[in-house]
Amino acid sequence: MINTNKALNRLIEDLKDSSPNLENSIKEIAPLTFLLNIKGHKDIYITINEESSNISFSEQSCDFEIRASLIDVLKLAISGKLNKGLIYGNGEIAIVLFNAIHKSNIDLIYLIDKYFGSLPAVFTYTIVKKVFKSSEIYQDKNYRDIRKRLRDIAIRLDRLEVLKSS
């Protein structure tokens, strides 16, 4: 069985690694517990702390609740617009959490590279570059240069692994 707490902590750490702003934002609002009530699914209680976060399916007190259908959650993720009618409880904390995640500039290319490999990351990068008609996905030039060097190193490591296994 999947250890959901370990997976959540790993996901949060990866998000912090891919975003320079997210770690500070989480420190400002942590500790935080909220209920994700998706229609037709079991209630999910998520606690976010600085060191350790967890997911639980047993009832806990929470700061706010998000009641939505799966379609509403997908619309939220795609559009980036929070429907305040889905939030019950302390709406201010919910909005702060949503804005912290939404405005943190999470590097999706980095996450795709980490979880799926360099080839899907290159395809995604190319698609994003064509869709947005810009050679600059990140505004900060130093940040882009560091990411480029890290991708180059990852590609070299992949090539060395292939040579070693041959």
Rosetta constraint file for C-alpha pairs under 8 A:
AtomPair CA 2 CA 7 HARMONIC 7.89 0.50
AtomPair CA 3 CA 7 HARMONIC 6.30 0.50
AtomPair CA 4 CA 8 HARMONIC 6.01 0.50
AtomPair CA 4 CA 54 HARMONIC 7.44 0.50
AtomPair CA 4 CA 55 HARMONIC 6.36 0.50
AtomPair CA 5 CA 9 HARMONIC 6.15 0.50
AtomPair CA 5 CA 53 HARMONIC 6.78 0.50
AtomPair CA 5 CA 54 HARMONIC 4.62 0.50
AtomPair CA 5 CA 55 HARMONIC 5.62 0.50
AtomPair CA 6 CA 10 HARMONIC 6.11 0.50
AtomPair CA 6 CA 54 HARMONIC 7.81 0.50
AtomPair CA 7 CA 11 HARMONIC 6.07 0.50
AtomPair CA 8 CA 12 HARMONIC 6.14 0.50
AtomPair CA 8 CA 53 HARMONIC 6.86 0.50
AtomPair CA 8 CA 54 HARMONIC 6.56 0.50
AtomPair CA 8 CA 55 HARMONIC 7.28 0.50
AtomPair CA 9 CA 13 HARMONIC 6.13 0.50
AtomPair CA 9 CA 52 HARMONIC 6.44 0.50
AtomPair CA 9 CA 53 HARMONIC 5.78 0.50
AtomPair CA 9 CA 54 HARMONIC 7.21 0.50
AtomPair CA 10 CA 14 HARMONIC 6.12 0.50
AtomPair CA 11 CA 15 HARMONIC 6.13 0.50
AtomPair CA 12 CA 16 HARMONIC 6.13 0.50
AtomPair CA 13 CA 17 HARMONIC 6.15 0.50
AtomPair CA 14 CA 18 HARMONIC 6.17 0.50
AtomPair CA 14 CA 111 HARMONIC 7.34 0.50
AtomPair CA 15 CA 19 HARMONIC 6.12 0.50
AtomPair CA 15 CA 22 HARMONIC 7.42 0.50
AtomPair CA 15 CA 106 HARMONIC 6.61 0.50
AtomPair CA 15 CA 111 HARMONIC 7.87 0.50
AtomPair CA 16 CA 20 HARMONIC 6.84 0.50
AtomPair CA 16 CA 21 HARMONIC 7.73 0.50
AtomPair CA 16 CA 22 HARMONIC 5.56 0.50
AtomPair CA 16 CA 23 HARMONIC 5.36 0.50
AtomPair CA 18 CA 106 HARMONIC 5.50 0.50
AtomPair CA 18 CA 107 HARMONIC 5.07 0.50
AtomPair CA 18 CA 108 HARMONIC 7.62 0.50
AtomPair CA 18 CA 110 HARMONIC 6.47 0.50
AtomPair CA 18 CA 111 HARMONIC 7.02 0.50
AtomPair CA 19 CA 23 HARMONIC 7.69 0.50
AtomPair CA 19 CA 104 HARMONIC 6.01 0.50
AtomPair CA 19 CA 105 HARMONIC 5.86 0.50
AtomPair CA 19 CA 106 HARMONIC 4.65 0.50
AtomPair CA 19 CA 107 HARMONIC 6.23 0.50
AtomPair CA 20 CA 104 HARMONIC 7.29 0.50
AtomPair CA 20 CA 105 HARMONIC 7.82 0.50
AtomPair CA 21 CA 25 HARMONIC 6.42 0.50
AtomPair CA 21 CA 104 HARMONIC 5.28 0.50
AtomPair CA 21 CA 105 HARMONIC 7.56 0.50
AtomPair CA 22 CA 26 HARMONIC 6.13 0.50
AtomPair CA 22 CA 100 HARMONIC 6.50 0.50
AtomPair CA 22 CA 101 HARMONIC 6.71 0.50
AtomPair CA 22 CA 104 HARMONIC 5.32 0.50
AtomPair CA 23 CA 27 HARMONIC 6.28 0.50
AtomPair CA 24 CA 28 HARMONIC 6.37 0.50
AtomPair CA 25 CA 29 HARMONIC 6.66 0.50
AtomPair CA 25 CA 100 HARMONIC 5.77 0.50
AtomPair CA 26 CA 30 HARMONIC 5.72 0.50
AtomPair CA 26 CA 49 HARMONIC 7.83 0.50
AtomPair CA 26 CA 50 HARMONIC 6.90 0.50
AtomPair CA 26 CA 97 HARMONIC 7.89 0.50
AtomPair CA 26 CA 100 HARMONIC 7.47 0.50
AtomPair CA 27 CA 49 HARMONIC 7.89 0.50
AtomPair CA 27 CA 50 HARMONIC 5.92 0.50
AtomPair CA 29 CA 93 HARMONIC 7.69 0.50
AtomPair CA 29 CA 96 HARMONIC 7.83 0.50
AtomPair CA 29 CA 97 HARMONIC 7.38 0.50
AtomPair CA 30 CA 48 HARMONIC 6.14 0.50
AtomPair CA 30 CA 49 HARMONIC 5.10 0.50
AtomPair CA 30 CA 50 HARMONIC 6.21 0.50
AtomPair CA 31 CA 47 HARMONIC 7.19 0.50
AtomPair CA 31 CA 48 HARMONIC 5.66 0.50
AtomPair CA 31 CA 49 HARMONIC 4.59 0.50
AtomPair CA 31 CA 50 HARMONIC 7.08 0.50
AtomPair CA 32 CA 47 HARMONIC 5.59 0.50
AtomPair CA 32 CA 48 HARMONIC 5.20 0.50
AtomPair CA 32 CA 49 HARMONIC 6.66 0.50
AtomPair CA 32 CA 62 HARMONIC 7.68 0.50
AtomPair CA 32 CA 63 HARMONIC 6.71 0.50
AtomPair CA 33 CA 45 HARMONIC 6.92 0.50
AtomPair CA 33 CA 46 HARMONIC 5.55 0.50
AtomPair CA 33 CA 47 HARMONIC 4.18 0.50
AtomPair CA 33 CA 48 HARMONIC 6.32 0.50
AtomPair CA 33 CA 61 HARMONIC 7.53 0.50
AtomPair CA 33 CA 62 HARMONIC 4.84 0.50
AtomPair CA 33 CA 63 HARMONIC 5.62 0.50
AtomPair CA 33 CA 64 HARMONIC 7.43 0.50
AtomPair CA 34 CA 45 HARMONIC 5.77 0.50
AtomPair CA 34 CA 46 HARMONIC 5.46 0.50
AtomPair CA 34 CA 47 HARMONIC 6.56 0.50
AtomPair CA 34 CA 62 HARMONIC 4.83 0.50
AtomPair CA 34 CA 63 HARMONIC 5.50 0.50
AtomPair CA 34 CA 64 HARMONIC 5.09 0.50
AtomPair CA 34 CA 65 HARMONIC 5.59 0.50
AtomPair CA 34 CA 66 HARMONIC 7.70 0.50
AtomPair CA 35 CA 43 HARMONIC 6.77 0.50
AtomPair CA 35 CA 44 HARMONIC 5.67 0.50
AtomPair CA 35 CA 45 HARMONIC 4.54 0.50
AtomPair CA 35 CA 46 HARMONIC 6.34 0.50
AtomPair CA 35 CA 62 HARMONIC 6.44 0.50
AtomPair CA 35 CA 64 HARMONIC 6.49 0.50
AtomPair CA 35 CA 65 HARMONIC 4.55 0.50
AtomPair CA 35 CA 66 HARMONIC 6.17 0.50
AtomPair CA 36 CA 43 HARMONIC 6.05 0.50
AtomPair CA 36 CA 44 HARMONIC 5.06 0.50
AtomPair CA 36 CA 45 HARMONIC 6.27 0.50
AtomPair CA 36 CA 46 HARMONIC 7.52 0.50
AtomPair CA 36 CA 65 HARMONIC 6.03 0.50
AtomPair CA 36 CA 66 HARMONIC 5.06 0.50
AtomPair CA 36 CA 67 HARMONIC 6.50 0.50
AtomPair CA 37 CA 41 HARMONIC 7.31 0.50
AtomPair CA 37 CA 42 HARMONIC 7.20 0.50
AtomPair CA 37 CA 43 HARMONIC 4.95 0.50
AtomPair CA 37 CA 44 HARMONIC 6.47 0.50
AtomPair CA 37 CA 65 HARMONIC 7.04 0.50
AtomPair CA 37 CA 66 HARMONIC 5.82 0.50
AtomPair CA 37 CA 67 HARMONIC 4.73 0.50
AtomPair CA 37 CA 68 HARMONIC 6.39 0.50
AtomPair CA 38 CA 42 HARMONIC 7.32 0.50
AtomPair CA 38 CA 43 HARMONIC 6.98 0.50
AtomPair CA 38 CA 66 HARMONIC 7.86 0.50
AtomPair CA 38 CA 67 HARMONIC 5.98 0.50
AtomPair CA 38 CA 68 HARMONIC 5.10 0.50
AtomPair CA 38 CA 69 HARMONIC 5.18 0.50
AtomPair CA 38 CA 70 HARMONIC 6.16 0.50
AtomPair CA 39 CA 67 HARMONIC 7.37 0.50
AtomPair CA 39 CA 68 HARMONIC 6.09 0.50
AtomPair CA 39 CA 69 HARMONIC 4.84 0.50
AtomPair CA 39 CA 70 HARMONIC 6.98 0.50
AtomPair CA 40 CA 69 HARMONIC 7.87 0.50
AtomPair CA 42 CA 57 HARMONIC 7.18 0.50
AtomPair CA 43 CA 57 HARMONIC 6.05 0.50
AtomPair CA 44 CA 55 HARMONIC 6.80 0.50
AtomPair CA 44 CA 56 HARMONIC 6.04 0.50
AtomPair CA 44 CA 57 HARMONIC 5.17 0.50
AtomPair CA 44 CA 58 HARMONIC 7.95 0.50
AtomPair CA 45 CA 55 HARMONIC 5.68 0.50
AtomPair CA 45 CA 56 HARMONIC 5.05 0.50
AtomPair CA 45 CA 57 HARMONIC 5.98 0.50
AtomPair CA 45 CA 58 HARMONIC 7.34 0.50
AtomPair CA 45 CA 59 HARMONIC 7.29 0.50
AtomPair CA 45 CA 60 HARMONIC 7.09 0.50
AtomPair CA 45 CA 62 HARMONIC 7.81 0.50
AtomPair CA 46 CA 53 HARMONIC 7.55 0.50
AtomPair CA 46 CA 54 HARMONIC 5.91 0.50
AtomPair CA 46 CA 55 HARMONIC 4.67 0.50
AtomPair CA 46 CA 56 HARMONIC 6.48 0.50
AtomPair CA 47 CA 53 HARMONIC 5.38 0.50
AtomPair CA 47 CA 54 HARMONIC 5.28 0.50
AtomPair CA 47 CA 55 HARMONIC 6.47 0.50
AtomPair CA 48 CA 52 HARMONIC 7.06 0.50
AtomPair CA 48 CA 53 HARMONIC 4.55 0.50
AtomPair CA 48 CA 54 HARMONIC 6.80 0.50
AtomPair CA 49 CA 53 HARMONIC 5.21 0.50
AtomPair CA 63 CA 89 HARMONIC 6.50 0.50
AtomPair CA 63 CA 90 HARMONIC 5.90 0.50
AtomPair CA 63 CA 93 HARMONIC 7.53 0.50
AtomPair CA 64 CA 87 HARMONIC 6.92 0.50
AtomPair CA 64 CA 88 HARMONIC 5.73 0.50
AtomPair CA 64 CA 89 HARMONIC 4.41 0.50
AtomPair CA 64 CA 90 HARMONIC 5.12 0.50
AtomPair CA 64 CA 91 HARMONIC 6.74 0.50
AtomPair CA 64 CA 93 HARMONIC 7.60 0.50
AtomPair CA 64 CA 94 HARMONIC 6.68 0.50
AtomPair CA 65 CA 87 HARMONIC 5.73 0.50
AtomPair CA 65 CA 88 HARMONIC 5.06 0.50
AtomPair CA 65 CA 89 HARMONIC 6.19 0.50
AtomPair CA 66 CA 86 HARMONIC 5.47 0.50
AtomPair CA 66 CA 87 HARMONIC 4.78 0.50
AtomPair CA 66 CA 88 HARMONIC 6.38 0.50
AtomPair CA 67 CA 86 HARMONIC 5.24 0.50
AtomPair CA 67 CA 87 HARMONIC 6.52 0.50
AtomPair CA 67 CA 88 HARMONIC 7.53 0.50
AtomPair CA 68 CA 72 HARMONIC 5.70 0.50
AtomPair CA 68 CA 73 HARMONIC 6.56 0.50
AtomPair CA 68 CA 86 HARMONIC 5.97 0.50
AtomPair CA 69 CA 73 HARMONIC 6.49 0.50
AtomPair CA 70 CA 74 HARMONIC 6.27 0.50
AtomPair CA 71 CA 75 HARMONIC 6.12 0.50
AtomPair CA 72 CA 76 HARMONIC 6.15 0.50
AtomPair CA 73 CA 77 HARMONIC 6.25 0.50
AtomPair CA 74 CA 78 HARMONIC 6.09 0.50
AtomPair CA 75 CA 79 HARMONIC 5.72 0.50
AtomPair CA 75 CA 80 HARMONIC 7.72 0.50
AtomPair CA 75 CA 81 HARMONIC 7.98 0.50
AtomPair CA 76 CA 80 HARMONIC 5.32 0.50
AtomPair CA 76 CA 81 HARMONIC 5.68 0.50
AtomPair CA 76 CA 82 HARMONIC 5.97 0.50
AtomPair CA 76 CA 83 HARMONIC 7.70 0.50
AtomPair CA 80 CA 102 HARMONIC 6.75 0.50
AtomPair CA 82 CA 95 HARMONIC 7.86 0.50
AtomPair CA 82 CA 98 HARMONIC 7.68 0.50
AtomPair CA 83 CA 87 HARMONIC 7.70 0.50
AtomPair CA 84 CA 91 HARMONIC 7.61 0.50
AtomPair CA 87 CA 91 HARMONIC 6.12 0.50
AtomPair CA 87 CA 94 HARMONIC 7.39 0.50
AtomPair CA 90 CA 94 HARMONIC 6.74 0.50
AtomPair CA 91 CA 95 HARMONIC 6.11 0.50
AtomPair CA 92 CA 96 HARMONIC 6.18 0.50
AtomPair CA 93 CA 97 HARMONIC 6.12 0.50
AtomPair CA 94 CA 98 HARMONIC 6.11 0.50
AtomPair CA 95 CA 99 HARMONIC 5.98 0.50
AtomPair CA 96 CA 100 HARMONIC 6.00 0.50
AtomPair CA 97 CA 101 HARMONIC 6.32 0.50
AtomPair CA 98 CA 102 HARMONIC 5.91 0.50
AtomPair CA 99 CA 103 HARMONIC 5.60 0.50
AtomPair CA 99 CA 104 HARMONIC 7.92 0.50
AtomPair CA 100 CA 104 HARMONIC 5.86 0.50
AtomPair CA 101 CA 106 HARMONIC 7.95 0.50
AtomPair CA 107 CA 111 HARMONIC 6.60 0.50
AtomPair CA 108 CA 112 HARMONIC 6.02 0.50
AtomPair CA 109 CA 113 HARMONIC 6.06 0.50
AtomPair CA 109 CA 121 HARMONIC 5.49 0.50
AtomPair CA 109 CA 124 HARMONIC 6.82 0.50
AtomPair CA 109 CA 125 HARMONIC 6.44 0.50
AtomPair CA 110 CA 114 HARMONIC 6.11 0.50
AtomPair CA 110 CA 121 HARMONIC 7.41 0.50
AtomPair CA 111 CA 115 HARMONIC 6.09 0.50
AtomPair CA 112 CA 116 HARMONIC 5.38 0.50
AtomPair CA 112 CA 117 HARMONIC 6.72 0.50
AtomPair CA 112 CA 118 HARMONIC 7.86 0.50
AtomPair CA 112 CA 120 HARMONIC 6.86 0.50
AtomPair CA 112 CA 121 HARMONIC 5.43 0.50
AtomPair CA 113 CA 117 HARMONIC 4.46 0.50
AtomPair CA 113 CA 118 HARMONIC 4.94 0.50
AtomPair CA 113 CA 119 HARMONIC 7.72 0.50
AtomPair CA 113 CA 120 HARMONIC 6.90 0.50
AtomPair CA 113 CA 121 HARMONIC 4.91 0.50
AtomPair CA 114 CA 118 HARMONIC 7.84 0.50
AtomPair CA 116 CA 120 HARMONIC 6.44 0.50
AtomPair CA 116 CA 121 HARMONIC 7.54 0.50
AtomPair CA 117 CA 121 HARMONIC 6.53 0.50
AtomPair CA 118 CA 122 HARMONIC 6.05 0.50
AtomPair CA 118 CA 151 HARMONIC 7.87 0.50
AtomPair CA 118 CA 154 HARMONIC 7.62 0.50
AtomPair CA 118 CA 155 HARMONIC 6.85 0.50
AtomPair CA 119 CA 123 HARMONIC 6.32 0.50
AtomPair CA 120 CA 124 HARMONIC 6.07 0.50
AtomPair CA 121 CA 125 HARMONIC 5.99 0.50
AtomPair CA 122 CA 126 HARMONIC 6.11 0.50
AtomPair CA 123 CA 127 HARMONIC 6.18 0.50
AtomPair CA 124 CA 128 HARMONIC 6.05 0.50
AtomPair CA 125 CA 129 HARMONIC 6.01 0.50
AtomPair CA 126 CA 130 HARMONIC 6.18 0.50
AtomPair CA 127 CA 131 HARMONIC 5.98 0.50
AtomPair CA 128 CA 132 HARMONIC 5.99 0.50
AtomPair CA 129 CA 133 HARMONIC 5.66 0.50
AtomPair CA 129 CA 134 HARMONIC 5.62 0.50
AtomPair CA 129 CA 135 HARMONIC 6.10 0.50
AtomPair CA 129 CA 136 HARMONIC 7.88 0.50
AtomPair CA 129 CA 137 HARMONIC 7.36 0.50
AtomPair CA 130 CA 134 HARMONIC 7.19 0.50
AtomPair CA 138 CA 143 HARMONIC 7.28 0.50
AtomPair CA 138 CA 144 HARMONIC 6.08 0.50
AtomPair CA 139 CA 144 HARMONIC 7.81 0.50
AtomPair CA 140 CA 144 HARMONIC 6.38 0.50
AtomPair CA 141 CA 145 HARMONIC 6.18 0.50
AtomPair CA 142 CA 146 HARMONIC 6.22 0.50
AtomPair CA 143 CA 147 HARMONIC 6.27 0.50
AtomPair CA 144 CA 148 HARMONIC 6.08 0.50
AtomPair CA 145 CA 149 HARMONIC 6.20 0.50
AtomPair CA 146 CA 150 HARMONIC 6.19 0.50
AtomPair CA 147 CA 151 HARMONIC 6.17 0.50
AtomPair CA 148 CA 152 HARMONIC 6.18 0.50
AtomPair CA 149 CA 153 HARMONIC 6.17 0.50
AtomPair CA 150 CA 154 HARMONIC 6.15 0.50
AtomPair CA 151 CA 155 HARMONIC 6.18 0.50
AtomPair CA 152 CA 156 HARMONIC 6.25 0.50
AtomPair CA 153 CA 157 HARMONIC 6.14 0.50
AtomPair CA 154 CA 158 HARMONIC 6.19 0.50
AtomPair CA 155 CA 159 HARMONIC 6.28 0.50
AtomPair CA 156 CA 160 HARMONIC 6.20 0.50
AtomPair CA 157 CA 161 HARMONIC 6.15 0.50
AtomPair CA 158 CA 162 HARMONIC 6.29 0.50
AtomPair CA 159 CA 163 HARMONIC 6.23 0.50
AtomPair CA 160 CA 164 HARMONIC 5.99 0.50
AtomPair CA 161 CA 165 HARMONIC 6.10 0.50
AtomPair CA 162 CA 166 HARMONIC 6.22 0.50
